[in-house]
Amino acid sequence: MGTVLSALTAVSGGGIYIERSLGELFLAHVPGPNPIPLAPLSEREVQVLQLAAGGHNNQEIGARLFISLETVKTHMRNILQKLQARDRTHAAVQGLRLGLVDWPDPG
């Protein structure tokens, strides 16, 4: 039940949710070069990316990290640029491929 609740919370808040086994299957079978970031992510950018990969929206990320919404948006812009990602879902996949973030805990 925790997984369903996590998925609903993520999606209703404008975030993403990818079930771990499906995500692992996707990463294992989708061809493509391993991404190389244009520049290393800062510690704070990694924290923001980890929360985004867990399905949290910008407001939730700001609340958890005690930073403003504008600061979260700035970090996300920098993350997208550094990882050459189209959107936050693509950034989460890139972060997982690079080992920058861990699979989110479903509970």
Kinemage of the C-alpha trace (Angstrom):
@kinemage 1
@onewidth
@group {chain A} dominant
@subgroup {mainchain}
@vectorlist {calphas} color= white
{ca met a 1} P 0.000 0.000 0.000
{ca gly a 2} L 2.938 2.329 0.683
{ca thr a 3} L 4.077 2.076 -2.932
{ca val a 4} L 0.647 3.016 -4.284
{ca leu a 5} L 0.424 5.943 -1.896
{ca ser a 6} L 3.924 7.098 -2.866
{ca ala a 7} L 3.011 6.896 -6.562
{ca leu a 8} L -0.253 8.802 -6.107
{ca thr a 9} L 1.411 11.460 -3.985
{ca ala a 10} L 4.210 11.937 -6.508
{ca val a 11} L 1.943 12.147 -9.537
{ca ser a 12} L -0.709 14.334 -7.916
{ca gly a 13} L 2.012 16.781 -6.904
{ca gly a 14} L 3.300 17.065 -10.455
{ca gly a 15} L 6.218 14.705 -9.870
{ca ile a 16} L 7.125 11.385 -11.390
{ca tyr a 17} L 7.007 7.834 -10.140
{ca ile a 18} L 8.819 4.888 -11.663
{ca glu a 19} L 8.522 1.534 -9.913
{ca arg a 20} L 11.999 0.290 -9.060
{ca ser a 21} L 11.941 -3.017 -10.968
{ca leu a 22} L 10.519 -1.320 -14.068
{ca gly a 23} L 13.142 1.396 -13.839
{ca glu a 24} L 15.944 -1.136 -13.494
{ca leu a 25} L 14.604 -3.051 -16.494
{ca phe a 26} L 14.384 0.160 -18.479
{ca leu a 27} L 17.955 1.166 -17.656
{ca ala a 28} L 19.269 -2.299 -18.481
{ca his a 29} L 17.598 -2.549 -21.887
{ca val a 30} L 17.396 0.952 -23.265
{ca pro a 31} L 20.343 1.583 -25.535
{ca gly a 32} L 22.255 4.748 -25.257
{ca pro a 33} L 25.594 6.031 -24.208
{ca asn a 34} L 26.329 6.490 -20.571
{ca pro a 35} L 25.849 10.182 -19.968
{ca ile a 36} L 28.779 12.301 -18.958
{ca pro a 37} L 27.852 15.466 -17.086
{ca leu a 38} L 29.153 18.726 -18.517
{ca ala a 39} L 30.197 19.641 -14.982
{ca pro a 40} L 29.946 17.812 -11.664
{ca leu a 41} L 26.804 18.389 -9.662
{ca ser a 42} L 27.173 20.197 -6.368
{ca glu a 43} L 26.233 18.387 -3.180
{ca arg a 44} L 23.007 20.406 -3.005
{ca glu a 45} L 22.168 19.647 -6.645
{ca val a 46} L 22.563 15.932 -5.906
{ca gln a 47} L 20.179 16.308 -2.945
{ca val a 48} L 17.640 18.099 -5.148
{ca leu a 49} L 17.995 15.461 -7.877
{ca gln a 50} L 17.549 12.639 -5.349
{ca leu a 51} L 14.298 14.156 -4.105
{ca ala a 52} L 13.097 14.850 -7.656
{ca ala a 53} L 13.874 11.235 -8.595
{ca gly a 54} L 11.754 10.232 -5.603
{ca gly a 55} L 8.775 12.030 -7.107
{ca his a 56} L 8.840 15.199 -5.013
{ca asn a 57} L 7.740 18.440 -6.618
{ca asn a 58} L 9.682 21.690 -6.277
{ca gln a 59} L 7.670 22.926 -3.290
{ca glu a 60} L 8.220 19.661 -1.409
{ca ile a 61} L 11.933 19.725 -2.219
{ca gly a 62} L 12.203 23.282 -0.921
{ca ala a 63} L 10.394 22.382 2.295
{ca arg a 64} L 12.564 19.315 2.907
{ca leu a 65} L 15.828 21.161 2.244
{ca phe a 66} L 14.740 24.465 3.850
{ca ile a 67} L 15.358 26.436 0.658
{ca ser a 68} L 13.088 28.716 -1.364
{ca leu a 69} L 11.100 27.621 -4.384
{ca glu a 70} L 13.235 29.882 -6.588
{ca thr a 71} L 16.403 28.233 -5.277
{ca val a 72} L 14.974 24.800 -6.089
{ca lys a 73} L 14.141 25.993 -9.612
{ca thr a 74} L 17.683 27.321 -10.029
{ca his a 75} L 19.150 24.005 -8.895
{ca met a 76} L 16.854 22.109 -11.281
{ca arg a 77} L 17.868 24.353 -14.195
{ca asn a 78} L 21.534 23.731 -13.395
{ca ile a 79} L 20.951 19.973 -13.073
{ca leu a 80} L 19.162 19.815 -16.436
{ca gln a 81} L 21.965 21.738 -18.100
{ca lys a 82} L 24.800 19.737 -16.515
{ca leu a 83} L 23.171 16.377 -17.261
{ca gln a 84} L 22.005 17.497 -20.717
{ca ala a 85} L 18.516 16.393 -19.715
{ca arg a 86} L 15.257 17.374 -21.429
{ca asp a 87} L 13.190 17.371 -18.250
{ca arg a 88} L 13.274 16.214 -14.635
{ca thr a 89} L 12.342 12.639 -15.545
{ca his a 90} L 15.250 12.464 -17.979
{ca ala a 91} L 17.499 14.024 -15.305
{ca ala a 92} L 16.425 11.337 -12.814
{ca val a 93} L 17.269 8.598 -15.326
{ca gln a 94} L 20.627 10.227 -16.074
{ca gly a 95} L 21.321 10.517 -12.342
{ca leu a 96} L 20.535 6.827 -11.837
{ca arg a 97} L 22.718 5.802 -14.782
{ca leu a 98} L 25.616 7.838 -13.437
{ca gly a 99} L 25.153 6.555 -9.909
{ca leu a 100} L 24.571 10.082 -8.620
{ca val a 101} L 21.301 9.140 -6.942
{ca asp a 102} L 19.909 5.994 -5.382
{ca trp a 103} L 16.629 4.348 -6.257
{ca pro a 104} L 13.942 6.088 -4.215
{ca asp a 105} L 12.537 4.236 -1.239
{ca pro a 106} L 8.922 3.334 -2.094
{ca gly a 107} L 7.802 3.607 1.510
